[in-house]
Amino acid sequence: MKEDFIVVIPARYASERLPGKPLLEIAGKPMIQHVYEKALASGAKKVVVATDDQRILSCVESFGGNACLTADDHISGTDRIHEAACRLRCESTDILVNVQGDEPLIPPTLIRQVASALKTHSTADMATICEQLTEIEQVFDPNCVKVVRNNQGFALYFSRAPIPWDRAAFPVQVDNATIQLTNHQRHIGIYAYRYGFLEDFVTWQPSLLEQMESLEQLRALAYGKNIYVDQVDKPVPKGVDTQQDLERVCQNFARLVVG
């Protein structure tokens, strides 16, 4: 059964670490096709790839997917999604889910979960998800974004820094065996928002904190908006940022085929 949300997959060709990343082959298919198929499996009523490159557009169309060519000067994936949503003639209440084009292992249930979280929480302007951290190295890794929430599950802050800071444990030598990471959550970069909110968001100037942390979701908090952060029950596979990530994902698909 089709759900009442739309998945938009922003996909850029340029990448400092992996140029042409959406077109890199994984188990005989381009990465973007794997992401597209996961989005379709979520039950979304429509899936579209928003790209700045004709090669990606042609690739998506070659496997029967929907794609639109967007401007090549967007500063963020959110701006690219907004342009695609305009082309789709979305209404203000339509729910859009932003699924990154480098997430070939994303579970379809996760896409449904974030859309449902936004629909369920009427006071939320955005919805996203998190998972409990289990390794102390991740807490101190700036590439692993952390989030702290209030008692109702709404975001208080996102950071690349180790938040919350465990005053009793962190100043001493870190040890996985002694530090309990019960209050540390990794933010997973999938978002749901209504088109009406997106129309406002793209008009706001980036906030100082957003620029410092290089985290776009901080713009919404700076403007007083509510972000509901749902928690997942199972570990979420990482996306592809580096060549090492690509090799890991290829190995994962190879194990699935063998199994």
Secondary structure as GFF3:
##gff-version 3
##sequence-region A 1 259
A	DSSP	beta_strand	3	11	.	.	.	ID=ss1
A	DSSP	three_ten_helix	21	23	.	.	.	ID=ss2
A	DSSP	beta_strand	25	26	.	.	.	ID=ss3
A	DSSP	beta_strand	29	30	.	.	.	ID=ss4
A	DSSP	alpha_helix	31	41	.	.	.	ID=ss5
A	DSSP	beta_strand	44	51	.	.	.	ID=ss6
A	DSSP	alpha_helix	54	62	.	.	.	ID=ss7
A	DSSP	beta_strand	67	69	.	.	.	ID=ss8
A	DSSP	alpha_helix	77	87	.	.	.	ID=ss9
A	DSSP	beta_strand	95	98	.	.	.	ID=ss10
A	DSSP	alpha_helix	108	120	.	.	.	ID=ss11
A	DSSP	beta_strand	126	132	.	.	.	ID=ss12
A	DSSP	alpha_helix	136	139	.	.	.	ID=ss13
A	DSSP	beta_strand	146	149	.	.	.	ID=ss14
A	DSSP	beta_strand	155	159	.	.	.	ID=ss15
A	DSSP	beta_strand	185	194	.	.	.	ID=ss16
A	DSSP	alpha_helix	195	201	.	.	.	ID=ss17
A	DSSP	alpha_helix	208	213	.	.	.	ID=ss18
A	DSSP	alpha_helix	217	222	.	.	.	ID=ss19
A	DSSP	beta_strand	227	231	.	.	.	ID=ss20
A	DSSP	alpha_helix	243	258	.	.	.	ID=ss21
###
